[in-house]
Amino acid sequence: MRILVTGGAGYIGSHVVKELGRAGHDVAVLDDLSTGNSWAVKYGSLIVGDLADEQMIERVVDTFRPDAIIHFAASIQVEESMRNPLKYYRNNVGNTLNLLKVASAFGVSRFVYSSTAAVYGIPETIPVDESAPIEPINPYGASKAMGERVLGHLADSSDFRFVALRYFNVAGADPDGELGQAYQASTHLITRALKTARGEFERLAIYGTDYPTFDGTCIRDYIHVSDLASAHLAALDHLASGGGSEIMNCGYGRGYSVREVVETAKRVTGIDFQAFETDRRDGDPPALVADSSKLRSLTGWTPRHDDLEFIIGTAWAWEKRLLKRMTA
Ligand code: UFG
C-alpha cells in the first residue's frame, strides 16, 4: 500500500514508518520537524511541511496518491495543554480538519488516527474499555476526543473508514537501537527518570503522593513503542480487508505506579538517582489502565514486549546512545 504518515519523523511515527517499510509498504512522511528529526525517517520520503497549510497537503496528496493515511502529527503534552489550550485545538483539531478535507477531496478513504487514553478523563472503572464515557479533564484529551467525533461523522456521511487507536502511556525504544524518544523537551516520566539517571537533571519530581491509589502515586499502563507500532499495522490490515470504522484502546491492561516506575528505572540503570515528592501536576487522572481486548480480538494484535524492565531497558540503551550522539 501507499501510505502517507503525518508526524512520521516523531517518536511513535518513526517506529511505525520503520515497521511499514519493513513490511514492504511505500511510505511518504509529512512532518514539520517541530519535535521530530529527519534522521528518524528510515524508509520512504520525507516532506517537511505544516498541516496548517492546506494547499501544501493538497500538493502532497495529489502527488503521492496514498491508499491510506496514518495521522500522528499533533501536540501531545497534557501539562502544556492546560497552559496553552489554543495550541492544542489549532494543531489537533484544526489541522486534522485540513487533512481530512484533502483526504475526502482525493478519495483517500482509509485513515488511522492517534487518539489517547486522555479522552476518558477520570474513568470510573479500571481497566477502562472503549464504551466508557468520554469526559476529558484537559484540553489535550478534549482535542483528541473532538478529532474522533469528526472522524465518526465523516464515516457516517461517506465511504470513509477509520481506526482511532487510544494510546495509553507509550515508552521504550526500538529494540534494534535505531530509534527512540529524541525530543529533548519530553516531560514523560520514563524519559525524565532516565535523563535524571544520566545526570541531565539533578532530581526527578514525583508529582502527587495523595492519589487514591495503593501507594498514593498515579498509575499508568506503559506500552512499548514497538508494540504500539504493530497495532498500527494491524489497524491498516483491518481496514484493507474491509473492516469497518473502530475505536480501540492500546495498552497492556495492567498499571504501574510512579513509584514503581522510579524503582524499576533505578534497578535497570543501576543508578540510585534522586527523586523528590511534590504537588500534583495539573490535569493528571489518578489511574489509567487499558482494556485492550477489542484490539486483540478484532485484529489479532499480540504484544511482544509487555515487560516494564524491557521497556525501560530499551529506553535506557537509547538515552545512552543519544548522549554519545550529542557529545560526538
Ligand atoms: N510524572 C512524574 N514526574 C515526571 C513526569 C511525570 O511524577 O517528571 C508522573 C505524572 O504526574 C503522571 C505519570 O508520571 O502521573 C505519567 O506521566 P507522563 O507525563 O509520562 O504521561 P501522562 O500520563 O501524563 O500522559 C501520557 C501521554 C498522553 C496520554 C496518557 C494516557 O502523554 O498522551 O499518557 O495514559 F493520554
Boltz pocket constraint, residues with backbone or C-beta under 6 A from the ligand:
constraints:
  - pocket:
      binder: B
      contacts: [[A, 76], [A, 77], [A, 78], [A, 116], [A, 117], [A, 118], [A, 119], [A, 167], [A, 168], [A, 169], [A, 170], [A, 187], [A, 188], [A, 189], [A, 190], [A, 192], [A, 204], [A, 205], [A, 206], [A, 207], [A, 208], [A, 218], [A, 219], [A, 220], [A, 221], [A, 258], [A, 281], [A, 284], [A, 285], [A, 288]]
      max_distance: 6.0
